[in-house]
């Protein structure tokens, strides 16, 4: 009787022959000189980086009592602090508002930028120029943007929001453009054949294919910006990050733990909401 791996004549089928010829079929993968050289180079680079960071497991173990003392001072958390309007409730609301506003404004800016940054919609000269600008924006982290805007507009949530906008718009434009570049070109070509305008091609040929991907990326960036808002807040961008920095400077570890719990809850809720919406869109 023929089996999936043999023909009726008992000979191996072409599929079985290809499987048998695969390097992993013998159970021991064959690594050529290129793989060996690559592994060696990677190990050298990792070792160089390890030495450069002055990483010391011995020092880490020696500092264990200090870390244990830090954790001990956080417990029990100051549960009554949860209801502090000025230091907990309002900063928590501000953190959510910073993340939502920063993501929303970045999305509004990223959409038109992605249209002229997409290879299949834009002239090569314009495409290259816009991509260069986006790369500059992407290369600057939110923390640096926060320092810039705190210096420009002062301490507070406005500076934090501007930092998230500037930190998100470059990357968001790039992934939007890549979503547009990955669409099926046939519907757009069919619209061109009947004389559709550029606006009509984008509205009825591009967006219906790229919109779900764009929404998914927007939700992922909103989730990221929830976490990033704590970082920009730590340098004066408002929200929970500013309160946490103050508490650590004043050794208020029990209050710090309350804010840490709130951060975990916010990130968890944002993750679940984002996953639920993306699941509905799939």
KARA-V870329 format. One record per backbone hydrogen bond with DSSP energy under -1.0 kcal/mol. CO is the residue of the C=O (numbers start at 1). NH is the residue of the N-H. Records with the same first field share a line. If there is no record, write none. Layout:
CO: NH + NH
//
This chain:
3: 6
5: 13
7: 10
11: 7
13: 17
14: 18
15: 19
16: 20
17: 21
19: 22
22: 25
24: 27
32: 36
33: 37
34: 38
35: 39
36: 40
37: 41
38: 42
39: 43
40: 44
41: 45
42: 46
43: 47
44: 48
45: 49
46: 50
47: 51
48: 52
49: 53
50: 55
51: 54
56: 60
57: 61
58: 62
59: 63
61: 64
63: 67
64: 68
65: 69
66: 70
67: 71
68: 72
69: 73
72: 75
77: 79
78: 81
79: 82
80: 83
81: 84
84: 88 + 89
85: 90
88: 92
89: 93
90: 94
91: 95
92: 96
93: 97
94: 98
95: 99
96: 100
97: 101
98: 102
99: 103
100: 104
101: 105
102: 106
103: 107
104: 108
105: 109
106: 110
107: 111
109: 113
110: 114
111: 115
112: 116
118: 121 + 122
123: 127
124: 128
125: 129
126: 130
127: 131
128: 132
129: 133
130: 134
131: 135
132: 136
133: 137
134: 138
135: 139
141: 145
142: 146
143: 147
144: 148
145: 149
146: 150
147: 151
148: 152
149: 153
150: 154
156: 160
157: 161
158: 162
159: 163
160: 164
161: 165
162: 166
163: 167
164: 168
165: 169
168: 172
169: 173
170: 174
171: 175
172: 176
173: 177
174: 178
175: 179
176: 180
177: 181
178: 182
180: 183
185: 189
186: 190
187: 191
188: 192
189: 193
191: 196
192: 195
197: 201
198: 202
199: 203
200: 204
201: 205 + 206
202: 207
206: 209 + 210
207: 211
210: 214
211: 215
212: 216
213: 217
214: 218
215: 219
216: 220
217: 221
218: 222
219: 223
220: 224
221: 225
222: 226
223: 227
224: 228
225: 229
227: 230
228: 232
229: 233
230: 234
232: 237
233: 236
236: 156
239: 243
240: 244
241: 245
242: 246
243: 247
244: 248
245: 249
246: 250
247: 252
251: 253
252: 256
253: 257
254: 258
255: 259
256: 260
257: 261
258: 262
259: 263
260: 264
261: 265
262: 266
263: 267
264: 268
265: 269
266: 270
267: 271
268: 272
269: 273
270: 274
271: 275
272: 276
273: 277
274: 278
275: 279
276: 280
277: 281
278: 282
//
